[in-house]
Amino acid sequence: RELIMKQYYGVYSSNFCNWEQNDKIIAEYIWIDGTDINIRSKSRTLSGTVESISDLPDWNFDGSSTQQASTEDSEVTIKPVAIFHDPFRGGDNILVMCATYVWADKERTKLRPANTNFRDFSLPIFKAAESDHPWFGIEQEYYLFETNNAFTKKLLGWPEGGYPAKEGPYYCSVGASACHGRAIMDAHYRACLAAGVNISGTNAEVMLGQWEFQIGPCEGVTIGDHLWMARYLLGRIGEDFGISISYDPKPIKGDWAGAGCHTNFSTESMRQEGGIKEIYEAIEKLSEKQKEHMELYGEDNEKRLTGKNETCSIEKFTCGVGDRGASIRIPSNVEIEKKGYIEDRRPASNIDPYLVSSILVSTCVAGSEHEEALFTHFRKWKEERKELES
């Protein structure tokens, strides 16, 4: 933690990091903005230590500056949903993941979920599947871009105005000729561990300047809380390196790897002896709802799911044992042991994990009772985005 703090503050003295806070703590309130990929945050001072969510007050922000409200009715309320340690400030300081709400009536007597608050709509789905204990592990791929100025940027390690050698030597690479960005990855890894984010690993990916970290296993809605916090921490680490993080599923045209958020999923019955039967039943259910899932599996995903570069075409649904070109991969050890989990390889790198995890549970376990509200809210947000962009 001390190493991260020193690196963060850009000094090699612990004096600045260890200044007394006089029985006060700093709480960094963090939320998802109206793009459903960018993250915002602001800080506030609290007295004493925080033991639980109930110790934290609600807050608000200017939603007209985050694509979440109009100027005339600009206040968006944020409610804490998860607490993490602050690895940058240390001590008892905390990071607070929040959900966003706007007023539901002119009298301001009731709140409703803001445009990108899909967490609230996932909760009834997870509640319906509570006894099934759904577990998730998400493999978040991303790109590192050098930001030279406000108008130009290039992938870390790529030559100016050109391309590197073709893919092959970069995956899980070691050495300066093939690996760029390890210091950023390692700082992020340690920040997640210090914060209490359930990060399980990381590796260099297939394209130069592309990396991956894995979150999980997490049960239910916590997978979304932990992935969003990991994204926040990565953005903060990138600030100090002058590096921008991109979750674009296909930032470079041509025969280059895209970026996904492969989602590993299981229920208690899948993990038990003979669970392979439940696994194949879940895959059959997924095959029948390809269109619905793809709607929630990330923007511009059609650029990535081409049937090349370890993907299945967006127009098809396939499954296979050990097949990284399939929609659903069954790991070889799962087929051998006849129990375990599946890997859904369709989600793009820019997904909202609350959406992906809840639709998987809805399709495979909980049933579609609570889907309509989730899809209605999602489609309304998409229409708002179209109007804003036009």
Contacts in CASP RR format, 6 or more apart in sequence:
PFRMAT RR
TARGET T0000
AUTHOR 0000-0000-0000
METHOD contacts of the structure
MODEL  1
RELIMKQYYGVYSSNFCNWEQNDKIIAEYIWIDGTDINIRSKSRTLSGTV
ESISDLPDWNFDGSSTQQASTEDSEVTIKPVAIFHDPFRGGDNILVMCAT
YVWADKERTKLRPANTNFRDFSLPIFKAAESDHPWFGIEQEYYLFETNNA
FTKKLLGWPEGGYPAKEGPYYCSVGASACHGRAIMDAHYRACLAAGVNIS
GTNAEVMLGQWEFQIGPCEGVTIGDHLWMARYLLGRIGEDFGISISYDPK
PIKGDWAGAGCHTNFSTESMRQEGGIKEIYEAIEKLSEKQKEHMELYGED
NEKRLTGKNETCSIEKFTCGVGDRGASIRIPSNVEIEKKGYIEDRRPASN
IDPYLVSSILVSTCVAGSEHEEALFTHFRKWKEERKELES
1 87 0 8 1.000
1 90 0 8 1.000
1 190 0 8 1.000
1 194 0 8 1.000
2 14 0 8 1.000
2 17 0 8 1.000
3 190 0 8 1.000
4 87 0 8 1.000
4 88 0 8 1.000
4 187 0 8 1.000
4 190 0 8 1.000
4 191 0 8 1.000
4 194 0 8 1.000
5 14 0 8 1.000
5 17 0 8 1.000
5 87 0 8 1.000
5 88 0 8 1.000
5 89 0 8 1.000
5 90 0 8 1.000
6 12 0 8 1.000
6 13 0 8 1.000
6 14 0 8 1.000
6 17 0 8 1.000
7 187 0 8 1.000
7 240 0 8 1.000
8 88 0 8 1.000
8 236 0 8 1.000
8 240 0 8 1.000
9 16 0 8 1.000
9 17 0 8 1.000
10 240 0 8 1.000
17 89 0 8 1.000
17 90 0 8 1.000
21 93 0 8 1.000
23 47 0 8 1.000
23 48 0 8 1.000
24 45 0 8 1.000
24 46 0 8 1.000
24 47 0 8 1.000
24 48 0 8 1.000
25 45 0 8 1.000
25 46 0 8 1.000
25 47 0 8 1.000
25 48 0 8 1.000
25 49 0 8 1.000
25 50 0 8 1.000
25 91 0 8 1.000
25 92 0 8 1.000
25 93 0 8 1.000
25 94 0 8 1.000
26 43 0 8 1.000
26 44 0 8 1.000
26 45 0 8 1.000
26 46 0 8 1.000
26 86 0 8 1.000
26 89 0 8 1.000
26 93 0 8 1.000
26 94 0 8 1.000
27 43 0 8 1.000
27 44 0 8 1.000
27 45 0 8 1.000
27 46 0 8 1.000
27 50 0 8 1.000
27 56 0 8 1.000
27 93 0 8 1.000
27 94 0 8 1.000
27 95 0 8 1.000
27 96 0 8 1.000
28 41 0 8 1.000
28 42 0 8 1.000
28 43 0 8 1.000
28 86 0 8 1.000
28 93 0 8 1.000
28 94 0 8 1.000
28 95 0 8 1.000
28 96 0 8 1.000
29 41 0 8 1.000
29 42 0 8 1.000
29 43 0 8 1.000
29 44 0 8 1.000
29 59 0 8 1.000
29 78 0 8 1.000
29 80 0 8 1.000
29 96 0 8 1.000
29 98 0 8 1.000
30 39 0 8 1.000
30 40 0 8 1.000
30 41 0 8 1.000
30 95 0 8 1.000
30 96 0 8 1.000
30 97 0 8 1.000
30 98 0 8 1.000
30 228 0 8 1.000
30 229 0 8 1.000
30 232 0 8 1.000
31 39 0 8 1.000
31 40 0 8 1.000
31 41 0 8 1.000
31 61 0 8 1.000
31 78 0 8 1.000
31 97 0 8 1.000
31 98 0 8 1.000
31 99 0 8 1.000
31 100 0 8 1.000
32 38 0 8 1.000
32 39 0 8 1.000
32 40 0 8 1.000
32 100 0 8 1.000
32 116 0 8 1.000
32 117 0 8 1.000
32 228 0 8 1.000
32 352 0 8 1.000
33 39 0 8 1.000
33 40 0 8 1.000
33 66 0 8 1.000
33 67 0 8 1.000
33 68 0 8 1.000
33 116 0 8 1.000
34 66 0 8 1.000
34 67 0 8 1.000
34 68 0 8 1.000
34 114 0 8 1.000
34 115 0 8 1.000
34 116 0 8 1.000
34 381 0 8 1.000
35 67 0 8 1.000
35 116 0 8 1.000
35 385 0 8 1.000
36 116 0 8 1.000
36 118 0 8 1.000
36 352 0 8 1.000
36 381 0 8 1.000
37 247 0 8 1.000
37 350 0 8 1.000
37 352 0 8 1.000
39 228 0 8 1.000
39 231 0 8 1.000
39 232 0 8 1.000
39 235 0 8 1.000
40 61 0 8 1.000
40 66 0 8 1.000
41 232 0 8 1.000
42 61 0 8 1.000
44 59 0 8 1.000
46 56 0 8 1.000
48 92 0 8 1.000
49 92 0 8 1.000
50 56 0 8 1.000
50 83 0 8 1.000
50 92 0 8 1.000
50 94 0 8 1.000
52 83 0 8 1.000
53 80 0 8 1.000
53 81 0 8 1.000
53 82 0 8 1.000
53 83 0 8 1.000
56 80 0 8 1.000
56 83 0 8 1.000
56 96 0 8 1.000
58 77 0 8 1.000
58 78 0 8 1.000
58 79 0 8 1.000
58 80 0 8 1.000
59 77 0 8 1.000
59 78 0 8 1.000
59 98 0 8 1.000
60 75 0 8 1.000
60 76 0 8 1.000
60 77 0 8 1.000
60 78 0 8 1.000
61 75 0 8 1.000
61 76 0 8 1.000
61 78 0 8 1.000
62 69 0 8 1.000
62 74 0 8 1.000
62 75 0 8 1.000
62 76 0 8 1.000
63 69 0 8 1.000
63 74 0 8 1.000
63 75 0 8 1.000
63 76 0 8 1.000
64 70 0 8 1.000
64 71 0 8 1.000
64 74 0 8 1.000
65 74 0 8 1.000
66 76 0 8 1.000
67 115 0 8 1.000
67 388 0 8 1.000
68 76 0 8 1.000
68 100 0 8 1.000
68 102 0 8 1.000
68 114 0 8 1.000
68 115 0 8 1.000
68 116 0 8 1.000
69 75 0 8 1.000
69 76 0 8 1.000
69 102 0 8 1.000
69 114 0 8 1.000
73 102 0 8 1.000
73 103 0 8 1.000
75 102 0 8 1.000
75 103 0 8 1.000
76 100 0 8 1.000
76 101 0 8 1.000
76 102 0 8 1.000
76 114 0 8 1.000
77 100 0 8 1.000
77 101 0 8 1.000
77 102 0 8 1.000
77 111 0 8 1.000
78 98 0 8 1.000
78 99 0 8 1.000
78 100 0 8 1.000
78 101 0 8 1.000
79 98 0 8 1.000
79 99 0 8 1.000
79 101 0 8 1.000
80 96 0 8 1.000
80 97 0 8 1.000
80 98 0 8 1.000
81 97 0 8 1.000
81 98 0 8 1.000
81 99 0 8 1.000
81 119 0 8 1.000
81 225 0 8 1.000
82 96 0 8 1.000
82 97 0 8 1.000
82 222 0 8 1.000
82 225 0 8 1.000
82 226 0 8 1.000
82 229 0 8 1.000
83 94 0 8 1.000
83 95 0 8 1.000
83 96 0 8 1.000
83 97 0 8 1.000
84 94 0 8 1.000
84 95 0 8 1.000
84 96 0 8 1.000
84 97 0 8 1.000
84 195 0 8 1.000
84 196 0 8 1.000
84 197 0 8 1.000
84 229 0 8 1.000
85 91 0 8 1.000
85 93 0 8 1.000
85 94 0 8 1.000
85 95 0 8 1.000
85 194 0 8 1.000
85 195 0 8 1.000
85 196 0 8 1.000
86 93 0 8 1.000
86 94 0 8 1.000
86 95 0 8 1.000
86 195 0 8 1.000
87 190 0 8 1.000
87 191 0 8 1.000
87 194 0 8 1.000
87 195 0 8 1.000
87 233 0 8 1.000
88 191 0 8 1.000
88 236 0 8 1.000
95 195 0 8 1.000
95 229 0 8 1.000
95 232 0 8 1.000
97 225 0 8 1.000
97 228 0 8 1.000
97 229 0 8 1.000
99 113 0 8 1.000
99 117 0 8 1.000
99 119 0 8 1.000
99 120 0 8 1.000
100 113 0 8 1.000
100 114 0 8 1.000
100 116 0 8 1.000
100 117 0 8 1.000
101 111 0 8 1.000
101 112 0 8 1.000
101 113 0 8 1.000
101 114 0 8 1.000
101 117 0 8 1.000
102 111 0 8 1.000
102 112 0 8 1.000
102 113 0 8 1.000
102 114 0 8 1.000
103 110 0 8 1.000
103 111 0 8 1.000
103 112 0 8 1.000
104 110 0 8 1.000
104 111 0 8 1.000
104 112 0 8 1.000
113 119 0 8 1.000
113 120 0 8 1.000
113 121 0 8 1.000
113 377 0 8 1.000
115 377 0 8 1.000
115 380 0 8 1.000
115 381 0 8 1.000
115 384 0 8 1.000
116 352 0 8 1.000
116 381 0 8 1.000
118 352 0 8 1.000
118 354 0 8 1.000
118 355 0 8 1.000
118 358 0 8 1.000
118 374 0 8 1.000
118 377 0 8 1.000
118 378 0 8 1.000
119 221 0 8 1.000
119 224 0 8 1.000
119 354 0 8 1.000
121 354 0 8 1.000
121 358 0 8 1.000
121 370 0 8 1.000
121 373 0 8 1.000
121 374 0 8 1.000
121 377 0 8 1.000
122 221 0 8 1.000
122 354 0 8 1.000
122 355 0 8 1.000
122 357 0 8 1.000
122 358 0 8 1.000
122 374 0 8 1.000
123 221 0 8 1.000
124 370 0 8 1.000
124 373 0 8 1.000
125 358 0 8 1.000
125 361 0 8 1.000
125 362 0 8 1.000
125 366 0 8 1.000
125 370 0 8 1.000
125 371 0 8 1.000
125 374 0 8 1.000
126 134 0 8 1.000
126 220 0 8 1.000
126 221 0 8 1.000
126 358 0 8 1.000
126 361 0 8 1.000
126 366 0 8 1.000
128 365 0 8 1.000
128 366 0 8 1.000
128 367 0 8 1.000
128 369 0 8 1.000
128 370 0 8 1.000
129 267 0 8 1.000
129 361 0 8 1.000
129 365 0 8 1.000
129 366 0 8 1.000
132 267 0 8 1.000
132 268 0 8 1.000
132 269 0 8 1.000
132 361 0 8 1.000
132 365 0 8 1.000
132 366 0 8 1.000
133 219 0 8 1.000
133 267 0 8 1.000
133 268 0 8 1.000
134 219 0 8 1.000
134 220 0 8 1.000
134 265 0 8 1.000
134 266 0 8 1.000
134 267 0 8 1.000
134 357 0 8 1.000
134 360 0 8 1.000
134 361 0 8 1.000
134 365 0 8 1.000
135 216 0 8 1.000
135 217 0 8 1.000
135 218 0 8 1.000
135 219 0 8 1.000
135 220 0 8 1.000
135 265 0 8 1.000
135 266 0 8 1.000
135 267 0 8 1.000
135 271 0 8 1.000
135 341 0 8 1.000
136 216 0 8 1.000
136 217 0 8 1.000
136 218 0 8 1.000
136 219 0 8 1.000
136 220 0 8 1.000
136 223 0 8 1.000
136 263 0 8 1.000
136 264 0 8 1.000
136 265 0 8 1.000
136 353 0 8 1.000
136 357 0 8 1.000
136 360 0 8 1.000
137 200 0 8 1.000
137 214 0 8 1.000
137 215 0 8 1.000
137 216 0 8 1.000
137 217 0 8 1.000
137 218 0 8 1.000
137 223 0 8 1.000
137 263 0 8 1.000
137 264 0 8 1.000
137 265 0 8 1.000
138 214 0 8 1.000
138 215 0 8 1.000
138 216 0 8 1.000
138 223 0 8 1.000
138 227 0 8 1.000
138 261 0 8 1.000
138 262 0 8 1.000
138 263 0 8 1.000
138 264 0 8 1.000
138 353 0 8 1.000
138 356 0 8 1.000
139 212 0 8 1.000
139 213 0 8 1.000
139 214 0 8 1.000
139 260 0 8 1.000
139 261 0 8 1.000
139 262 0 8 1.000
139 263 0 8 1.000
139 264 0 8 1.000
140 212 0 8 1.000
140 213 0 8 1.000
140 214 0 8 1.000
140 215 0 8 1.000
140 227 0 8 1.000
140 230 0 8 1.000
140 231 0 8 1.000
140 260 0 8 1.000
140 261 0 8 1.000
140 349 0 8 1.000
141 205 0 8 1.000
141 210 0 8 1.000
141 211 0 8 1.000
141 212 0 8 1.000
141 258 0 8 1.000
141 259 0 8 1.000
141 260 0 8 1.000
141 261 0 8 1.000
141 349 0 8 1.000
142 210 0 8 1.000
142 211 0 8 1.000
142 212 0 8 1.000
142 234 0 8 1.000
142 245 0 8 1.000
142 246 0 8 1.000
142 247 0 8 1.000
142 259 0 8 1.000
142 349 0 8 1.000
143 155 0 8 1.000
143 207 0 8 1.000
143 209 0 8 1.000
143 210 0 8 1.000
143 211 0 8 1.000
143 245 0 8 1.000
143 246 0 8 1.000
143 247 0 8 1.000
143 248 0 8 1.000
143 251 0 8 1.000
143 259 0 8 1.000
144 155 0 8 1.000
144 156 0 8 1.000
144 180 0 8 1.000
144 181 0 8 1.000
144 184 0 8 1.000
144 209 0 8 1.000
144 210 0 8 1.000
144 211 0 8 1.000
144 243 0 8 1.000
144 244 0 8 1.000
144 245 0 8 1.000
144 246 0 8 1.000
145 153 0 8 1.000
145 154 0 8 1.000
145 155 0 8 1.000
145 156 0 8 1.000
145 243 0 8 1.000
145 244 0 8 1.000
145 245 0 8 1.000
145 246 0 8 1.000
146 153 0 8 1.000
146 154 0 8 1.000
146 155 0 8 1.000
146 156 0 8 1.000
146 157 0 8 1.000
146 242 0 8 1.000
146 243 0 8 1.000
146 244 0 8 1.000
147 153 0 8 1.000
147 242 0 8 1.000
147 243 0 8 1.000
147 244 0 8 1.000
148 154 0 8 1.000
153 244 0 8 1.000
154 160 0 8 1.000
154 161 0 8 1.000
155 207 0 8 1.000
155 208 0 8 1.000
155 209 0 8 1.000
155 210 0 8 1.000
155 251 0 8 1.000
155 252 0 8 1.000
156 180 0 8 1.000
156 181 0 8 1.000
156 208 0 8 1.000
156 209 0 8 1.000
156 243 0 8 1.000
157 164 0 8 1.000
157 180 0 8 1.000
157 208 0 8 1.000
157 209 0 8 1.000
158 164 0 8 1.000
158 208 0 8 1.000
158 209 0 8 1.000
164 208 0 8 1.000
166 255 0 8 1.000
167 206 0 8 1.000
167 207 0 8 1.000
167 208 0 8 1.000
167 256 0 8 1.000
167 257 0 8 1.000
168 206 0 8 1.000
169 177 0 8 1.000
169 178 0 8 1.000
170 178 0 8 1.000
170 179 0 8 1.000
170 204 0 8 1.000
170 205 0 8 1.000
170 206 0 8 1.000
170 207 0 8 1.000
170 208 0 8 1.000
170 209 0 8 1.000
170 210 0 8 1.000
171 203 0 8 1.000
171 204 0 8 1.000
171 205 0 8 1.000
171 206 0 8 1.000
172 203 0 8 1.000
172 204 0 8 1.000
173 179 0 8 1.000
173 204 0 8 1.000
178 208 0 8 1.000
179 204 0 8 1.000
180 208 0 8 1.000
180 209 0 8 1.000
181 209 0 8 1.000
181 211 0 8 1.000
182 204 0 8 1.000
183 241 0 8 1.000
184 211 0 8 1.000
184 237 0 8 1.000
184 238 0 8 1.000
184 241 0 8 1.000
184 243 0 8 1.000
185 202 0 8 1.000
185 204 0 8 1.000
185 211 0 8 1.000
185 213 0 8 1.000
187 237 0 8 1.000
187 241 0 8 1.000
188 202 0 8 1.000
188 213 0 8 1.000
188 230 0 8 1.000
188 233 0 8 1.000
188 234 0 8 1.000
188 237 0 8 1.000
189 199 0 8 1.000
189 201 0 8 1.000
189 202 0 8 1.000
189 213 0 8 1.000
191 233 0 8 1.000
191 236 0 8 1.000
191 237 0 8 1.000
192 199 0 8 1.000
192 213 0 8 1.000
192 229 0 8 1.000
192 230 0 8 1.000
192 233 0 8 1.000
193 199 0 8 1.000
195 229 0 8 1.000
195 233 0 8 1.000
197 215 0 8 1.000
197 226 0 8 1.000
197 229 0 8 1.000
197 230 0 8 1.000
197 233 0 8 1.000
198 215 0 8 1.000
198 216 0 8 1.000
198 217 0 8 1.000
198 218 0 8 1.000
198 222 0 8 1.000
198 226 0 8 1.000
199 213 0 8 1.000
199 214 0 8 1.000
199 215 0 8 1.000
199 216 0 8 1.000
199 226 0 8 1.000
199 230 0 8 1.000
200 214 0 8 1.000
200 215 0 8 1.000
200 216 0 8 1.000
200 217 0 8 1.000
201 213 0 8 1.000
201 214 0 8 1.000
202 211 0 8 1.000
202 212 0 8 1.000
202 213 0 8 1.000
202 214 0 8 1.000
203 211 0 8 1.000
203 212 0 8 1.000
204 210 0 8 1.000
204 211 0 8 1.000
204 212 0 8 1.000
205 211 0 8 1.000
205 212 0 8 1.000
205 257 0 8 1.000
205 259 0 8 1.000
206 257 0 8 1.000
206 309 0 8 1.000
206 310 0 8 1.000
207 252 0 8 1.000
207 256 0 8 1.000
207 257 0 8 1.000
207 258 0 8 1.000
210 257 0 8 1.000
210 258 0 8 1.000
210 259 0 8 1.000
213 230 0 8 1.000
213 234 0 8 1.000
215 223 0 8 1.000
215 226 0 8 1.000
215 227 0 8 1.000
215 230 0 8 1.000
216 223 0 8 1.000
216 226 0 8 1.000
217 264 0 8 1.000
218 224 0 8 1.000
218 225 0 8 1.000
218 226 0 8 1.000
220 357 0 8 1.000
220 361 0 8 1.000
221 354 0 8 1.000
221 357 0 8 1.000
221 358 0 8 1.000
223 353 0 8 1.000
223 357 0 8 1.000
224 353 0 8 1.000
224 354 0 8 1.000
224 357 0 8 1.000
227 353 0 8 1.000
228 353 0 8 1.000
231 245 0 8 1.000
231 247 0 8 1.000
234 245 0 8 1.000
235 245 0 8 1.000
238 244 0 8 1.000
238 245 0 8 1.000
247 259 0 8 1.000
247 349 0 8 1.000
247 350 0 8 1.000
248 259 0 8 1.000
248 300 0 8 1.000
248 349 0 8 1.000
248 350 0 8 1.000
249 258 0 8 1.000
249 259 0 8 1.000
249 260 0 8 1.000
249 298 0 8 1.000
249 299 0 8 1.000
249 300 0 8 1.000
249 301 0 8 1.000
249 303 0 8 1.000
249 304 0 8 1.000
249 348 0 8 1.000
249 349 0 8 1.000
249 350 0 8 1.000
250 258 0 8 1.000
250 259 0 8 1.000
250 300 0 8 1.000
250 303 0 8 1.000
250 304 0 8 1.000
251 259 0 8 1.000
255 308 0 8 1.000
255 309 0 8 1.000
256 309 0 8 1.000
257 309 0 8 1.000
257 310 0 8 1.000
258 304 0 8 1.000
258 309 0 8 1.000
258 311 0 8 1.000
258 349 0 8 1.000
259 304 0 8 1.000
259 348 0 8 1.000
259 349 0 8 1.000
260 304 0 8 1.000
260 345 0 8 1.000
260 347 0 8 1.000
260 348 0 8 1.000
260 349 0 8 1.000
261 347 0 8 1.000
261 348 0 8 1.000
261 349 0 8 1.000
261 350 0 8 1.000
261 351 0 8 1.000
261 353 0 8 1.000
261 356 0 8 1.000
262 343 0 8 1.000
262 344 0 8 1.000
262 345 0 8 1.000
262 347 0 8 1.000
263 343 0 8 1.000
263 344 0 8 1.000
263 347 0 8 1.000
263 356 0 8 1.000
263 357 0 8 1.000
263 360 0 8 1.000
264 341 0 8 1.000
264 342 0 8 1.000
264 343 0 8 1.000
264 344 0 8 1.000
265 341 0 8 1.000
265 342 0 8 1.000
265 343 0 8 1.000
265 344 0 8 1.000
265 357 0 8 1.000
265 360 0 8 1.000
265 364 0 8 1.000
266 340 0 8 1.000
266 341 0 8 1.000
266 342 0 8 1.000
267 278 0 8 1.000
267 282 0 8 1.000
267 364 0 8 1.000
267 365 0 8 1.000
269 275 0 8 1.000
269 278 0 8 1.000
270 278 0 8 1.000
270 279 0 8 1.000
270 282 0 8 1.000
270 339 0 8 1.000
270 340 0 8 1.000
270 341 0 8 1.000
270 342 0 8 1.000
271 339 0 8 1.000
271 340 0 8 1.000
271 341 0 8 1.000
272 339 0 8 1.000
273 338 0 8 1.000
273 339 0 8 1.000
274 338 0 8 1.000
274 339 0 8 1.000
275 338 0 8 1.000
275 339 0 8 1.000
275 340 0 8 1.000
276 334 0 8 1.000
276 335 0 8 1.000
276 338 0 8 1.000
276 339 0 8 1.000
276 340 0 8 1.000
279 330 0 8 1.000
279 334 0 8 1.000
279 339 0 8 1.000
279 340 0 8 1.000
279 341 0 8 1.000
279 342 0 8 1.000
282 342 0 8 1.000
282 363 0 8 1.000
282 364 0 8 1.000
282 365 0 8 1.000
283 319 0 8 1.000
283 328 0 8 1.000
283 330 0 8 1.000
283 342 0 8 1.000
285 363 0 8 1.000
285 364 0 8 1.000
286 293 0 8 1.000
286 317 0 8 1.000
286 327 0 8 1.000
286 328 0 8 1.000
286 344 0 8 1.000
286 360 0 8 1.000
286 363 0 8 1.000
286 364 0 8 1.000
287 317 0 8 1.000
287 319 0 8 1.000
289 363 0 8 1.000
290 317 0 8 1.000
290 327 0 8 1.000
292 359 0 8 1.000
292 363 0 8 1.000
292 371 0 8 1.000
292 375 0 8 1.000
293 346 0 8 1.000
293 359 0 8 1.000
293 360 0 8 1.000
293 363 0 8 1.000
294 301 0 8 1.000
294 314 0 8 1.000
294 346 0 8 1.000
295 375 0 8 1.000
295 378 0 8 1.000
296 351 0 8 1.000
296 352 0 8 1.000
296 355 0 8 1.000
296 356 0 8 1.000
296 359 0 8 1.000
296 378 0 8 1.000
297 346 0 8 1.000
297 347 0 8 1.000
297 348 0 8 1.000
297 351 0 8 1.000
297 356 0 8 1.000
298 347 0 8 1.000
298 348 0 8 1.000
298 350 0 8 1.000
298 351 0 8 1.000
298 352 0 8 1.000
299 348 0 8 1.000
299 350 0 8 1.000
300 348 0 8 1.000
300 350 0 8 1.000
301 314 0 8 1.000
301 346 0 8 1.000
301 347 0 8 1.000
301 348 0 8 1.000
302 314 0 8 1.000
304 311 0 8 1.000
304 348 0 8 1.000
305 311 0 8 1.000
305 312 0 8 1.000
305 313 0 8 1.000
305 314 0 8 1.000
305 346 0 8 1.000
306 313 0 8 1.000
306 314 0 8 1.000
307 313 0 8 1.000
307 325 0 8 1.000
310 324 0 8 1.000
310 325 0 8 1.000
310 345 0 8 1.000
311 325 0 8 1.000
311 345 0 8 1.000
312 318 0 8 1.000
312 325 0 8 1.000
312 326 0 8 1.000
312 327 0 8 1.000
312 345 0 8 1.000
312 346 0 8 1.000
314 346 0 8 1.000
316 327 0 8 1.000
317 327 0 8 1.000
317 328 0 8 1.000
318 325 0 8 1.000
318 326 0 8 1.000
318 327 0 8 1.000
318 328 0 8 1.000
319 326 0 8 1.000
319 327 0 8 1.000
319 328 0 8 1.000
319 329 0 8 1.000
319 330 0 8 1.000
319 342 0 8 1.000
320 326 0 8 1.000
320 328 0 8 1.000
320 329 0 8 1.000
320 330 0 8 1.000
321 329 0 8 1.000
321 330 0 8 1.000
321 331 0 8 1.000
321 332 0 8 1.000
321 335 0 8 1.000
322 329 0 8 1.000
322 330 0 8 1.000
322 331 0 8 1.000
322 332 0 8 1.000
323 329 0 8 1.000
324 345 0 8 1.000
325 345 0 8 1.000
326 345 0 8 1.000
327 344 0 8 1.000
327 345 0 8 1.000
327 346 0 8 1.000
328 342 0 8 1.000
328 343 0 8 1.000
328 344 0 8 1.000
328 345 0 8 1.000
329 342 0 8 1.000
329 343 0 8 1.000
329 345 0 8 1.000
330 342 0 8 1.000
330 343 0 8 1.000
331 340 0 8 1.000
331 341 0 8 1.000
331 343 0 8 1.000
334 340 0 8 1.000
334 341 0 8 1.000
334 342 0 8 1.000
344 356 0 8 1.000
344 360 0 8 1.000
347 356 0 8 1.000
355 374 0 8 1.000
355 378 0 8 1.000
358 374 0 8 1.000
359 371 0 8 1.000
359 374 0 8 1.000
362 368 0 8 1.000
362 370 0 8 1.000
362 371 0 8 1.000
362 374 0 8 1.000
END
